[in-house]
Amino acid sequence: MFSIYLSSIEGISVFAIIGLIIFFGMFALMILWVAKLDKKYIAHMGNMPLDEEPASSDKSENFNNAETKNEIK
């Protein structure tokens, strides 16, 4: 359906080329950014969910506390 409308527009291929250039430009910038990152920082961020426990990690405990508060009211 859209191809019918898009084929009637003159110069539509320019927009496809511009979109492709923007996509690969951003992709290349992200690759450069990741390559420049400090490996210690990447390892720290990768292990972060495994190393540090939040203060109240037990969700069932929080749920039970909420039920108790509702019963008191």
N, C-alpha and C positions, 0 to 999 in steps of 0.2 A: 504494500500500500504506500509506504513512504518512498519507495524507489521511484514510483511514478512521479511524485511531486519533486523529488530531488533531481531526477533526470531532466526536468523541464527548466531547472535553474542553470543559467550559464555561469561557468567558472566555479562550479561546486567542488571540483577537484582541488582547487587551491585551499579550501577549508580542510579537506582531508589531509593534505600535505602539512599544513600548519599544525593540525592536531597531532599528527604523527611526530613531528619535530618536537612539539611541547612534551609529549609522552616520553620519548626517548631522552630528551634533555633532563627531565625530572628523574628518570630512571638512572641516568649516568651520574647526576648529582648525589643521589642517594647511595650509589655504590661508592663514590668517592668519600662521602661522609662516613660510611661504615668502615671503609678501609683506614681512615684517619683516626677512628676512635681508639682509645687506650684499651688494650686487651684486659687489663685489670678491671676496668669499668664494666666491660661486657661480662666478665666472669662474675663480678659482684651483682650486677642486675639479673643475671641468669640464676644465681643461687639465692636471691633475695626471698622468694616465696618459701624456700626450704629452710633458710637459716633463722629467720626472725618470726616468732609467734606473736600475734596480737595479744593484748592484755586479756581479752575475753573471747577466746577462740571457740569455746564450746557453745554452739548455737542452741543446743537443747537446754543448757543452763539458763540462757537468756530467755528462752521461751517459757520455762517454768517460773522464772521470776515475774514475767509479765502476767502469767495466769494468777499467781499469788496476789499480785497487786490488784487485779480485777476482782478477786473474791473478797478482798478486804473492804472494798467500796460498798 
